[in-house]
Structure formats: C-alpha cells, structure tokens
C-alpha cells in the first residue's frame, strides 16, 4: 500500500524517478476516514435505527406515516421552511451590499464596520433573541414604549411584536447574515483588479463591471453563505424556542424538543429529522449544479491588489450611515438593552440614577452556584473544539481539494453531512450512541467536545474548501518542481497563504461552540453545565437581570479570545 | 403511629397557635388517611443531627440540590446552609420540575448519579422515584415530630418541604381592582383576549398539578376556551409574576403565589387574586436519593431544609407556605385557612399526565 501511495504521490508534471519520501496519504486517509465515519455515521446510524423502529423495538413505518399525516408535525415543518427561506433571502440582501461596501469601496471606518459585523457574529442567537424580547415585546418592549410615548399612543397599540414569524425571521437574520458577509467579503478581498480593469478597458461602466464580473466571481460565496444561513435557520433551537413558543406555535426543532419531554418519544423525533436531512442534501446538489464547472480560482501566480471604488463625498457618508443602521439591529440595540437590564432591578424600570443596582451582578457572581463552573467549561470546550475542528477541516479539505486519494469525495461528503442534522437531533444521536457501554461518555465534557466538533466541522470545512478553491495548485506545483516535498509545500507555501482562513476558521468554530445550544441542551448534566444552557434555563424562569449579566460576560470573553487570535496578522485585511 | 402523629399535630401543639396550613392538611388527612393506612410499612426512625453526621458531611464537602423552587430562593437557602455548616458547599441545579424529572431519568438511565437531594413541585415524581427505588428512606427529626401525616411519605422517603398556590394575578397599574378577574370563569371574557400570560405544564410541576386540579374542578371545556384567549405562553410558574411586574401582560392565569409576594413586597405593582372556584394547592416534596454521591451532606441538608430555620427562611425570603407549625408568616399574606383550595390526588395525577400534555398541546398550541 505504501508503494502505491508513494507512486501516486510521486507523480509530477516533470516525471522521473524520485527518492524515498515520507508519504502520509494512505495512513492519513485511513485515520481520517475512520474518524469521520465514527464521528458522523455513528449518531446518524442510531437515528436511522430509531426512526424505523417503534417503542418496543420492532420495525415499523408508523413514525413516517404519523409525520406525514399529523398536522402537529406538518405545520411546524412548513413554518420552518418559510422561516428559513425568509432568513436566507434577507441575509443575502443585507450582507451582500454591506460586504461590497466594506471590501471594495472607500467608505470611511471600514475596519470598525467589519469589527461590528464580527460582533454580531459572536453574539449567540439565543442571547440576541432574549435582548430583542426586551426591546420589542409587544407591551413591555423598550422600543415599543418609546414609540408609544413619542406618539402618545395607548400602550396596547404598539407596533412591534417580536413573538411572531416576522419577528423570528428578523432576529434570525440579524445573527445569520454575518455568515454570508464573511464569505462574500473574503471573496471580494481576493478578486484581483486585473479582471475588473480588463472590463473597464473594454468599455464596461462601474455598474456593468459589478454585474458582469464582480457578482459572478462572488456567486459561489454568496450561494454558500445563503445555504449556511438557510440551514442555520432550519436547524436552530434557541431563538425559535424563545420567540415562537410564547406565541403558541412550534417550529420543527422545538417540536422535536417537545418529544423528549417525559415520556420521551425518540423514535418520532428521529423520524422527524429525516426530512431536514433530505432537504439539505437536495440543496447541496442544487448548489453543485448551479455552480457548474466554471473555475473560480483567482489567486494565481499573477494577481494584483483589488481596486476600490470611489463613492464620492455624499456616497461615502451615506454608505456609512447605511452600515451603521444595519448594524444597529444585531449589535447596538441589543447590547444596549442587555446592559440596561443588567443594571436595573426589574427589566421595565426606567434607566434613572436611583434605579441603578448591582444586585444582578452580585447574584450571578456571588450567589449563583453554577456560574464559575459553567464559565470554565465553556471556555475549555470552546478552545478545544475550535482547535480540533480546524485541524480536521484543514486536513480533510486539503485531501479533497487536491484529490489526493481515491474516495476523497466520500470524505468531503462525510465532512459536510452533519450540517443536515439539526443540533438537537445530533444531541439525541450522540446521547443514544455514547451513553451506553463500551463508550460511555454522557456526563463528561468529552461528549460535548464530540458534539461541538461534529456540528462545527461542516462550517469549518466549507470555509477551508472555499479558501482552497481560490488557491490554484500551480503555486504548490511550482514549489514541488523545485524539489520540496508535499508536506514542505503545504507548510511553506499553502498554509501561509491560507493563514487568514485558518485563523478565521478557528474563530468561526470557537464562536460556534460558544453559541451552541441545540445539542448542548440534550447533553449537559449538573457538572458539565455551560453558560448557554444556564442562560436558557434562566430565561425559562424569567430572570432577565441574571441573563443579561451572564450574556455580557460571555460576550466579553468571546471578544477577548477573538481579538487575541486576530493579533496574528492577516485576518480581515488584504495581506495573506 | 398515625394517632401519635395526629396527637402531635399543631391542632393541639404546645405553642397553641393554629398555623394556617394545618386546617387544609387535616382536611386532606381525612380524605387520604384511609388510603395511606395500607402503605404503612416501617418508616425509619427519625435521625437527629449528630456531630458525626456533620463531620462526615464536611469531609464530603458538597451537596448537589436539584430543585424546582425559584433560583434566588434556592441560592439563599444554600447560602444559609453554608453559613451554618462551613465546609459544605451547596450546588443548586434549578429547573422546572418536569425538566428535572426528565434529567434524572436520563442520568439514572445512563448510570450517572449526580443528584443528592431532589425537590419537585410535582409530587407524582416522588411517587415514581420511590417506586423505582431511587429514594433513600430518611426522616429528619422535625418531620417525624411536626409534619402532618399526609404531607409526608409513610415509608419516610419524602416529605412536603413547601407549598404554594397557583393564583390569578394582575398588574395594579394597568388594571383597576374592581375590573380585575375574580374567578377562572372571568378569564374567559373577551376583554382579556391577548392580555393573559400563562405557564406550561410540560415544564412546570406546579402548573401540571394546577392543570390537573383545574381539569377536575372545571372540566376540559374550560381549558379549551382558555386556549382561545391567545395567551402569552411562558414555561416556568415563576415567570408569569415576573411578566406582570414587567408590564408585558396585565393578567396572569396561573403562576406562583410566592413570586407575587416577593415582587409586591419589593414594591412592584402586582396583586394576587384567589379565584372563587378555588385555588390550586401545590405541595412540593423533597427526598434524598439512595445513590447520592454525597450521602451525609445530603442528609444534613435535608435536615436543614425541613428545620424551622430553613422553612422560616423560605417563607420570609421566598414567600412559600410551610407545613412546619413554628413558621410565622409575614403580615399581608392571606392565611391559608381563609382560602378555598383545590387539591390533588397523586395517584390519579400520575395517570393523567399524558392526557394533560396532549390536551394542552391541542388547546394551547405547544
């Protein structure tokens, strides 16, 4: 096997006989394949088993029949689809212009705007949902109160009601659009000026260039982002649980969660996840067909710096105003609401000097016995999961992008498959798979690590894949022609070029682990509490002050880690 | 033994006071007395607190308390215990009773024994755990001497550590007292459509018990009609009072009386209403787990929980009602003797849990 592997690795444009080199292809494939298979297929396998059996363990199609005919399942599924489509569309509408403004125009304070988008990415969606509850609850919401006071309206006539489908689409978009933004902005950063210059030289105006050159170049990123936003919206648990349950209806994830209330019905829950899987696979196929065979490599050996578009005096400040307005919704307003709620005793007390109190801070850090343990666990798991998932994503995307071994397509599929499994169902699958001998991990932090790595791997893999797709092999091949081994080329040519993507992926996964709630809620026990779970628990009992303090603490920790990670130069700018 | 218990009951207690809860408890005793007579296995002798127990608890260092009571009340109780017995830390795991039940099933099903002592506002949970052999028989001395017979298990596996009522409430700034609903039937009026907040029986043991009691007193028709009132659906029974104080909705259909007391005493504009048809009574019970990781600390904490000190703290700080005869309630809280109560039947309630959840999902949407 080593000989064949060596032969495959030695095939090079120049031909000829090489000396012995360390070739890791076969063992790497074996380890990767096995690892991914266990990671992904084991919970999936248990899910399928549960979906086709009934409570007694006998084979049955009854679960699917029930799903298709029972309106208490069909309605949530349709609602979920509608919400997801809305979120994907709105995210693209918001993120694409913003990304263009930040990456290609001379709008002032671009770095600040990028940082604010990063902030909205860092914010856990469930925390954002709670903050928006504080802002836009139909009668007690801060915005509603201001509006009624301003226009002298009766309190019951307030305009905003966050406990609706529109409300939940809005809040989800706030925290899903950064995915689209990051992907599109990175792509725009990399498109060299020569293509657009060529278009101008041939007579295309600004708009034409934008439409016929820039937009198609960013299309894969836009679609990838839209897909991620859609899937996030379909499979997320936290924000819908907080916003639609009070309105008295379910989405699919909350319905699945309700099936685990005593007495639990895991069979039906497993069966309910399969339509989600089906939809995702369809979408991934559609994306592949849409993108076709066009090449999207733009970082070749002959690139020039991207060109910025001058907006003119009015245009620059108008663009900034637009950006700030957009960012008020996910970042400025919610953070303000959380800060205010943290410092007053009851959330609806006006913010006057007499109402300020540190009671909530004292409670969270002094009296609440879960705080310290939860903070420690969250931090440990975040760092651990980010490191493991990034390493895994890097290796897998390298293998698939360079087609190093036969069967790389299966690896790619396995790495992307978890995106189709709703977090909460993956939580169940992991619980079923790892809470029995011989591998009994339930009740430890390891099962949470597995959960986070599995959930975040697809996003990390997609990011690394997009980065690799934009990197033409000619640079590595040049290096290898000149005598470097594959590993040396990887370390000295490819990795530095991808450095910003690697750091971005690490941060992506770290943040994803921090804001994860759907699977976590199934897998935590008293000693493995995480901050996301205790915030959710506190929200179910209405302790808004404590939630705000914990939420702000979580945000501060995440910001500090991300800023420290980004001290490594290369992220967000033009270098790298 | 039953005679001894009744003899020691507060009716003829040395202090001569007539605690409000005793009347209700005694009435309950008459109803359930016959049923419990048969279950009178040998309850363990009451265990006093010895220096050995305290030393053993300190060497264990920690007690894990799963509870459904409001988290701030639980943490204050834990802090008081830690002050009295330094060296034993209290880890509070607070969630809705139905959620706690789910967690314990999951944990014990995987062989994880994390909980030392569990308090649940759905007493049927304690019955199930006792039946499954999860509870350790342990009777603190005060429970043996002072508790009414029907608020404690005959085999000594659990006892009622607090009681509360699920009341109707309203925000006094938004609703005038004369316009406020006075009964459950009043809640069905069109003027309250879209103005009610209500908690969920799938999360809260208090609400599960209250819904069971309501379904028996008023029938499922009533709940079906209430479902059409477009209520704001929250989860925990601690939340409706908080939503009232927030000003989000003017009326709550159910929720903990003790949270209303707490908020009112801190100056929030809320007020409780005891419905004319009767107010659901919820007796939350606590028991020590047999496979507790810190058994001595668990027993020490259980003793504290049921002691006059612990019960008085919960009454003062939390506003819960107590079965301990020496607990003095704050002025301004309506005594139990003046309230018409709706009571539960644990055996019947256990059978009805599935139906309740199903019908609730049908009428209220989730």
Interface residues (C-beta under 8 A of the other chain):
Chain A: X72 X137 X138 X139 X140 X155 X163 X245 X246 X247 X248 X249 X250 X254 X258 X260 X261 X262 X263 X264 X345 X346 X347 X348 X363 X367 X368 X369 X370 X431 X435 X436 X440 X442 X443 X525 X526 X527 X537 X538 X540 X541 X542 X543 X544 X546
Chain B: X64 X66 X70 X71 X72 X75 X76 X78 X79 X89 X90 X91 X92 X93 X94 X95 X96 X98 X101 X102 X103 X105 X106 X107 X109 X110 X111 X112 X114 X115 X174 X202 X203 X230 X231 X232 X233 X234 X235 X236 X238 X239 X242 X243 X245 X246 X247 X248 X249 X266 X268 X353 X354 X357 X361 X364 X365 X366
